[in-house]
Amino acid sequence: MPNDVTLPTASATPAATPTVAPVTAPADPVTPAPTEADAKAAADTAAAAKVAADADAAKVAADTKAASDKAEADYVTRREKDNTDALQAAHTKWAEDARADTEIGGAQFEANLAVAQKGLEQFFPELKEHLDITGLGNHPAVIKGFMRIGKAISQDKFLPGGPTPTSNKQTTTVLYDNKA
């Protein structure tokens, strides 16, 4: 150790020790122990706060559900209108295609349609209502099918015969030609 440092010895006079005042807790007013009424009031307040929070959440959920339901209803309405428009366009196109078809359309369209009606009424009378409701009665393939049925059940038409061929040979010679 260096020589210029001196250490206090025990013989030295003790320094005055400062006196410290005892620490005391600040004076608290005495709070009485909670009673059953206080506990019930606190529970009621907490329950009321929870009910209010739940009511707010329910209102938000109801608003969200109402908005969701409205959006869904709007979507369904739009889709139904789009589907109806598309189906109506298809029915119109089918009717135009049937009138333009080479087999059933043209100048004979009304006559061919009458024949198709006859085939439908003869074999499938209960199907007529469904074809009208769905619009499938306008489809060219359906009309062709019922027209073919109608033609198959129609009365046969008389085909007049032509003049009989004449020949100079006798019938027996034509039938029994004996070249032997």
C-alpha positions in Angstrom: 0.0 0.0 0.0 1.2 3.5 -0.6 2.4 5.5 2.4 0.4 8.7 1.9 -2.9 7.0 2.7 -3.9 6.6 6.3 -6.6 4.4 7.6 -8.7 5.3 10.5 -8.0 3.4 13.6 -10.3 2.1 16.2 -8.9 4.6 18.7 -10.3 7.5 16.8 -13.3 9.3 18.1 -16.5 8.0 16.8 -18.3 10.4 14.5 -21.6 11.5 15.5 -24.2 9.2 14.2 -27.1 10.9 12.7 -30.4 10.2 14.3 -33.1 8.9 12.0 -36.7 9.3 12.9 -38.7 6.1 12.9 -40.7 5.5 9.8 -44.3 5.3 10.3 -47.0 4.5 7.8 -49.2 7.3 6.8 -52.4 7.5 8.6 -55.0 5.5 6.6 -58.6 5.9 7.3 -60.0 2.7 8.5 -62.0 1.0 5.7 -64.6 -1.3 6.9 -64.6 -4.9 5.7 -67.0 -5.3 2.7 -70.4 -6.5 3.6 -72.7 -8.8 1.7 -74.6 -5.9 0.4 -71.4 -4.3 -0.9 -70.4 -7.6 -2.6 -73.8 -7.9 -4.2 -73.7 -4.3 -5.4 -70.3 -4.9 -6.9 -71.5 -8.1 -8.6 -74.6 -6.4 -9.9 -72.4 -3.5 -11.3 -70.1 -6.1 -13.0 -73.1 -8.0 -14.4 -74.7 -4.8 -15.7 -71.4 -3.9 -17.4 -71.2 -7.3 -19.0 -74.8 -7.1 -20.2 -74.2 -3.7 -21.7 -71.1 -5.0 -23.5 -73.0 -8.1 -24.7 -75.8 -5.8 -25.9 -73.4 -3.7 -27.8 -71.8 -6.8 -29.4 -75.3 -8.2 -30.2 -76.2 -4.9 -31.9 -73.1 -5.0 -34.0 -73.7 -8.6 -34.8 -77.4 -7.9 -35.7 -76.3 -4.9 -37.9 -73.7 -7.1 -39.6 -76.3 -10.0 -40.0 -78.9 -7.5 -41.4 -76.3 -6.2 -43.8 -75.3 -9.7 -44.8 -78.9 -10.8 -45.2 -79.6 -7.7 -47.4 -76.5 -8.4 -49.5 -77.5 -12.0 -49.9 -81.1 -11.1 -50.9 -79.8 -8.6 -53.4 -77.4 -11.2 -54.9 -80.2 -13.8 -55.2 -82.5 -11.3 -56.8 -79.8 -10.3 -59.4 -79.1 -14.0 -60.1 -82.8 -14.8 -60.6 -83.2 -11.9 -63.0 -80.1 -12.9 -64.9 -81.2 -16.5 -65.1 -84.7 -15.4 -66.2 -83.3 -13.1 -68.9 -80.9 -15.8 -70.1 -83.7 -18.4 -70.3 -86.0 -16.0 -72.1 -83.3 -15.3 -74.6 -82.7 -19.1 -75.1 -86.5 -19.6 -75.7 -86.5 -16.9 -78.3 -83.5 -18.2 -80.1 -84.9 -21.7 -80.1 -88.1 -20.4 -81.7 -86.1 -18.5 -84.4 -83.9 -21.6 -85.0 -87.0 -23.8 -85.5 -88.5 -21.4 -88.0 -85.2 -21.3 -89.9 -84.6 -25.1 -89.8 -84.6 -26.8 -93.2 -86.6 -29.8 -92.1 -89.4 -28.2 -90.0 -89.1 -24.5 -90.8 -89.8 -22.3 -93.8 -93.1 -22.2 -95.6 -94.3 -25.4 -94.1 -93.5 -24.5 -90.5 -97.1 -24.0 -89.4 -98.2 -27.3 -91.0 -95.3 -29.1 -89.5 -96.0 -27.6 -86.1 -99.6 -28.9 -86.4 -98.3 -32.4 -87.1 -96.0 -32.1 -84.1 -98.9 -31.0 -81.9 -100.9 -34.0 -83.1 -98.0 -36.4 -82.1 -97.6 -34.7 -78.7 -101.3 -34.8 -77.9 -101.7 -38.4 -79.0 -98.9 -39.9 -76.9 -97.8 -37.4 -74.3 -100.7 -35.1 -73.3 -99.4 -34.7 -69.8 -96.0 -33.5 -71.2 -97.6 -30.6 -73.0 -97.9 -28.5 -69.8 -94.3 -29.1 -68.8 -93.0 -28.2 -72.3 -95.0 -24.9 -72.1 -93.8 -24.1 -68.6 -90.1 -24.8 -69.3 -90.1 -23.4 -72.9 -88.6 -26.6 -74.2 -91.5 -26.9 -76.6 -89.7 -24.2 -78.7 -86.6 -26.3 -79.1 -86.1 -27.4 -82.7 -85.1 -31.0 -81.7 -88.3 -31.4 -79.6 -90.4 -30.1 -82.5 -88.7 -32.4 -85.0 -89.2 -35.4 -82.7 -92.9 -34.8 -82.2 -93.3 -33.9 -85.9 -91.8 -37.4 -86.8 -94.2 -39.0 -84.3 -97.1 -37.1 -85.8 -96.2 -38.1 -89.3 -95.9 -41.8 -88.2 -99.4 -41.8 -86.8 -101.0 -39.7 -89.6 -103.5 -41.1 -92.1 -101.8 -42.6 -95.1 -102.2 -40.6 -98.2 -103.6 -41.9 -101.4 -101.0 -42.2 -104.1 -102.8 -42.5 -107.4 -101.4 -45.1 -109.7 -100.2 -44.4 -113.1 -101.2 -46.1 -116.3 -100.3 -49.7 -116.6 -97.6 -50.5 -118.9 -98.8 -52.1 -122.2 -97.0 -54.7 -124.1 -97.6 -56.6 -127.2 -96.7 -59.9 -125.5 -99.3 -62.0 -123.8 -99.1 -62.3 -120.1 -98.5 -66.0 -120.2 -95.5 -65.4 -122.5 -94.1 -62.8 -120.1 -94.7 -65.0 -117.1 -93.9 -68.4 -118.5 -91.4 -67.9 -121.2 -90.5 -71.3 -122.6 -87.5 -70.9 -124.6 -86.8 -74.6 -124.6 
